[in-house]
């Protein structure tokens, strides 16, 4: 029995430790969620909203506006954290993030409800606050929309996964074991680049830009450019990706040929004509990790 529980916990840990694409939120997503909250409350009138004596349209609209304000604050805060701290975003972090922003929305809406009750209906401020009711309403609604958004995103990822050919490149695993890497742009208007690890050849730093060299569906080398720096790049935590130079990150499983010595190497990658430099600072670790990658 204990062994079965340990096995299941181990599987659960594997699931929550998997990389998950982090999406920078912006004002558009905040408005969409806020409108969804307003529409749900106004349409279904949960927890006695049908008995509200005032203007239900304006009252429920207030919940939507508070939700937008809370999300804008949450998005700003998490964006600041992600710019300053190198985090490999996982399913577990995504769960904690969802719990956090649902909690802030619940608190914000609870305070809003208290203010309306106190100033317009002369209720006692503490009885009007009723944070427990705010949590009871917010979490089911929030979890519902979080599940919907997660399913939509997961469907998009699976669609990308289905497009990957069986011979997607050296080191390819079965489709179900492929892990996705999300490379975000500090410019919120730019879309994130989401690729499987075995598609990435190398990443080149050009000032405040990152040039990502990867294999397309047709096994052709293509590039994408995002506004970011290697210093902020969370994908460096991935075991197959190695920073070999102040301006380069390469995929260890794509290494085809190594020339040089402990003072520095020049590396030829599969599908790539140019040689990638490995500086003296990273030379010893590169050889050690390259040997480990070959034996794994």
C-alpha positions as CSV (number, residue, x, y, z in Angstrom):
1,X,0.0,0.0,0.0
2,X,2.8,2.4,1.0
3,X,4.7,1.5,-2.2
4,X,1.6,2.2,-4.3
5,X,1.1,5.6,-2.6
6,X,4.8,6.5,-3.1
7,X,4.6,5.5,-6.8
8,X,1.6,7.7,-7.4
9,X,3.2,10.6,-5.5
10,X,6.3,10.1,-7.6
11,X,4.2,10.2,-10.8
12,X,2.4,13.3,-9.6
13,X,5.7,15.0,-8.9
14,X,6.9,14.2,-12.4
15,X,3.7,15.9,-13.8
16,X,4.0,19.1,-11.7
17,X,7.7,19.4,-12.4
18,X,7.3,19.4,-16.1
19,X,8.1,22.6,-18.0
20,X,5.0,24.7,-18.8
21,X,4.9,27.7,-21.1
22,X,4.7,30.9,-19.1
23,X,2.5,33.5,-20.8
24,X,2.9,37.1,-20.0
25,X,-0.5,38.6,-19.2
26,X,-1.5,42.0,-20.5
27,X,-4.4,44.4,-20.3
28,X,-6.4,42.4,-23.0
29,X,-6.4,39.2,-21.1
30,X,-7.4,41.1,-17.9
31,X,-10.3,42.8,-19.7
32,X,-11.5,39.4,-21.1
33,X,-11.4,37.8,-17.6
34,X,-13.1,40.8,-16.0
35,X,-15.8,40.8,-18.6
36,X,-16.3,37.0,-18.2
37,X,-16.7,37.5,-14.4
38,X,-19.3,40.3,-14.9
39,X,-21.2,38.2,-17.5
40,X,-21.3,35.2,-15.3
41,X,-22.5,37.1,-12.2
42,X,-25.1,39.1,-14.1
43,X,-26.4,36.1,-16.0
44,X,-26.5,33.4,-13.3
45,X,-26.8,35.6,-10.1
46,X,-25.2,33.1,-7.7
47,X,-25.3,33.3,-3.9
48,X,-28.4,35.5,-3.7
49,X,-27.5,38.1,-6.3
50,X,-31.1,37.8,-7.5
51,X,-32.2,39.5,-4.2
52,X,-29.9,42.5,-4.6
53,X,-32.1,45.6,-4.1
54,X,-30.1,48.0,-6.2
55,X,-29.0,48.1,-9.9
56,X,-27.6,44.6,-10.5
57,X,-26.1,45.6,-13.8
58,X,-23.9,48.3,-12.2
59,X,-23.2,46.1,-9.1
60,X,-22.0,43.1,-11.1
61,X,-20.1,45.4,-13.5
62,X,-18.1,46.6,-10.4
63,X,-17.0,43.1,-9.8
64,X,-15.7,42.9,-13.3
65,X,-13.8,46.2,-13.0
66,X,-12.3,45.1,-9.7
67,X,-11.2,41.8,-11.3
68,X,-9.5,43.7,-14.1
69,X,-7.7,46.0,-11.6
70,X,-6.5,43.0,-9.6
71,X,-5.2,41.1,-12.6
72,X,-3.4,44.2,-14.0
73,X,-1.6,44.4,-10.6
74,X,-0.8,40.6,-10.6
75,X,0.5,40.7,-14.2
76,X,2.7,43.7,-13.4
77,X,4.1,42.0,-10.3
78,X,4.8,38.6,-12.0
79,X,6.4,40.3,-15.0
80,X,8.7,42.2,-12.6
81,X,9.6,38.9,-10.9
82,X,10.3,37.1,-14.1
83,X,12.6,39.9,-15.3
84,X,14.7,39.7,-12.2
85,X,14.7,36.0,-11.3
86,X,15.6,33.1,-13.5
87,X,12.8,30.7,-13.1
88,X,12.1,27.5,-15.0
89,X,8.3,27.7,-15.2
90,X,6.7,24.4,-14.4
91,X,3.1,23.0,-14.0
92,X,3.6,23.5,-10.2
93,X,4.4,27.2,-10.6
94,X,1.4,27.6,-12.9
95,X,-0.9,26.1,-10.2
96,X,0.5,28.4,-7.5
97,X,0.2,31.4,-9.8
98,X,-3.5,30.6,-10.5
99,X,-4.2,30.2,-6.8
100,X,-2.4,33.5,-6.1
101,X,-4.3,35.6,-8.7
102,X,-7.6,33.9,-7.7
103,X,-6.9,34.9,-4.1
104,X,-6.2,38.5,-5.0
105,X,-9.4,38.7,-7.1
106,X,-11.4,37.2,-4.1
107,X,-9.9,39.8,-1.7
108,X,-10.5,42.7,-4.1
109,X,-14.1,41.7,-4.8
110,X,-14.7,41.1,-1.0
111,X,-13.5,44.6,-0.3
112,X,-15.6,46.0,-3.1
113,X,-18.7,44.2,-1.8
114,X,-18.0,45.7,1.7
115,X,-17.7,49.2,0.4
116,X,-21.0,48.9,-1.6
117,X,-22.8,47.5,1.4
118,X,-21.4,50.0,3.9
119,X,-21.9,53.2,1.9
120,X,-25.1,52.4,0.0
121,X,-27.0,50.0,2.2
122,X,-25.6,51.0,5.7
123,X,-24.4,47.5,6.5
124,X,-21.8,46.9,9.2
125,X,-18.4,47.1,7.5
126,X,-17.3,43.7,9.0
127,X,-20.5,41.8,8.2
128,X,-20.5,43.4,4.7
129,X,-16.9,42.3,4.0
130,X,-17.8,38.6,4.0
131,X,-14.5,37.5,2.5
132,X,-15.5,33.9,2.9
133,X,-18.4,34.4,0.5
134,X,-16.1,36.2,-1.9
135,X,-13.8,33.2,-1.9
136,X,-16.7,30.8,-2.3
137,X,-17.8,32.7,-5.4
138,X,-14.4,33.6,-6.9
139,X,-12.7,30.2,-6.7
140,X,-15.3,28.1,-8.5
141,X,-15.7,30.7,-11.2
142,X,-12.0,31.3,-11.5
143,X,-11.1,27.6,-11.6
144,X,-13.7,27.1,-14.3
145,X,-12.2,29.7,-16.5
146,X,-8.6,28.7,-15.6
147,X,-9.5,25.1,-16.7
148,X,-11.0,26.4,-20.0
149,X,-7.9,28.6,-20.7
150,X,-5.6,25.7,-19.8
151,X,-7.4,23.3,-22.1
152,X,-7.2,25.8,-24.9
153,X,-3.5,26.3,-24.4
154,X,-2.9,22.5,-24.0
155,X,-4.9,21.9,-27.3
156,X,-2.6,24.4,-29.0
157,X,0.5,22.6,-27.6
158,X,-0.8,19.2,-28.7
159,X,-1.5,20.6,-32.2
160,X,2.1,21.7,-32.3
161,X,3.2,18.3,-31.1
162,X,1.2,16.5,-33.8
163,X,3.0,18.6,-36.5
164,X,6.3,17.3,-35.3
165,X,7.5,14.5,-37.7
166,X,8.5,11.1,-36.3
167,X,12.2,11.9,-37.3
168,X,12.2,15.4,-35.7
169,X,15.9,15.2,-35.1
170,X,18.6,13.5,-33.2
171,X,17.8,12.7,-29.7
172,X,14.0,12.7,-30.4
173,X,11.9,10.8,-27.9
174,X,8.4,9.4,-28.3
175,X,5.9,12.2,-28.9
176,X,4.4,11.9,-25.4
177,X,7.8,12.5,-23.8
178,X,8.7,15.6,-25.7
179,X,9.0,18.6,-23.4
180,X,8.2,22.1,-24.6
181,X,10.4,25.2,-23.9
182,X,9.0,28.6,-23.8
183,X,11.2,31.6,-24.6
184,X,9.5,34.8,-23.7
185,X,10.0,38.3,-24.9
186,X,10.3,41.3,-22.5
187,X,8.1,43.1,-25.0
188,X,4.6,42.0,-23.9
189,X,3.2,42.6,-27.4
190,X,5.5,40.0,-28.9
191,X,4.4,36.3,-28.8
192,X,6.4,33.8,-26.9
193,X,8.4,31.2,-28.9
194,X,7.4,27.7,-27.9
195,X,9.5,24.8,-29.2
196,X,10.3,21.2,-28.2
197,X,13.8,20.9,-26.8
198,X,15.0,18.6,-29.5
199,X,14.2,21.2,-32.2
200,X,16.4,23.9,-30.8
201,X,19.9,24.0,-32.3
202,X,21.4,27.0,-30.6
203,X,20.5,30.5,-29.3
204,X,22.6,33.5,-30.2
205,X,22.6,36.7,-28.2
206,X,22.7,40.0,-30.1
207,X,22.6,42.8,-27.6
208,X,19.0,42.9,-26.3
209,X,17.9,40.4,-28.8
210,X,18.0,36.6,-28.9
211,X,18.2,34.8,-32.2
212,X,16.8,31.2,-31.9
213,X,18.0,28.7,-34.5
214,X,15.7,25.7,-34.7
215,X,14.6,22.8,-36.9
216,X,11.2,23.3,-38.7
217,X,8.7,20.6,-39.5
218,X,10.6,20.0,-42.8
219,X,13.9,19.6,-40.9
220,X,15.1,22.9,-42.3
221,X,17.0,25.4,-40.1
222,X,14.9,28.5,-39.3
223,X,15.3,31.4,-36.9
224,X,13.1,33.4,-34.6
225,X,14.1,36.6,-32.9
226,X,12.8,37.7,-29.5
227,X,13.6,40.7,-27.3
228,X,15.4,39.3,-24.3
229,X,18.9,38.5,-23.0
230,X,20.6,35.2,-22.0
231,X,20.8,36.5,-18.4
232,X,17.0,36.3,-18.2
233,X,16.7,33.0,-20.1
234,X,15.0,30.4,-17.9
235,X,15.6,27.6,-20.5
236,X,19.2,27.5,-19.3
237,X,17.9,25.2,-16.6
238,X,17.1,22.6,-19.3
239,X,19.7,19.7,-19.2
240,X,20.1,19.6,-23.0
241,X,20.8,23.4,-23.3
242,X,24.3,24.7,-22.3
243,X,25.6,28.2,-22.2
244,X,29.0,27.8,-23.9
245,X,29.9,31.5,-24.5
246,X,28.7,34.9,-23.3
247,X,26.7,35.1,-26.6
248,X,25.7,31.5,-27.3
249,X,23.6,28.6,-25.9
250,X,23.8,25.3,-27.7
251,X,21.9,22.0,-27.6
252,X,24.3,19.3,-26.4
253,X,22.4,16.6,-28.2
254,X,23.0,18.4,-31.5
255,X,26.8,18.4,-31.3
256,X,28.4,16.7,-34.2
257,X,32.1,17.6,-34.0
258,X,34.4,19.3,-31.5
259,X,37.7,21.0,-32.4
260,X,40.1,22.7,-30.0
261,X,41.4,22.2,-26.5
262,X,40.8,23.2,-22.9
263,X,41.5,26.9,-23.8
264,X,38.4,26.9,-26.0
265,X,36.5,24.8,-28.6
266,X,34.7,25.3,-31.9
267,X,31.7,23.1,-32.2
268,X,29.9,21.9,-35.3
269,X,26.2,21.2,-34.8
270,X,24.0,18.9,-36.9
271,X,22.2,20.8,-39.7
272,X,24.4,23.9,-39.0
273,X,27.3,25.2,-41.2
274,X,28.7,27.8,-38.8
275,X,30.9,26.7,-35.9
276,X,29.8,27.7,-32.4
277,X,32.5,28.9,-30.0
278,X,33.0,27.4,-26.5
279,X,35.0,29.9,-24.4
280,X,37.7,28.9,-21.9
281,X,35.4,29.8,-19.0
282,X,32.9,27.1,-20.1
283,X,35.2,24.5,-21.7
284,X,35.6,22.0,-18.8
285,X,31.9,22.0,-18.0
286,X,31.1,21.6,-21.7
287,X,33.1,18.5,-22.1
288,X,31.7,17.0,-18.9
289,X,28.1,17.7,-19.9
290,X,28.7,16.6,-23.4
291,X,29.9,13.2,-22.2
292,X,26.9,13.0,-19.9
293,X,24.5,13.8,-22.7
294,X,26.1,11.1,-24.9
295,X,25.7,8.4,-22.3
296,X,22.1,9.3,-21.3
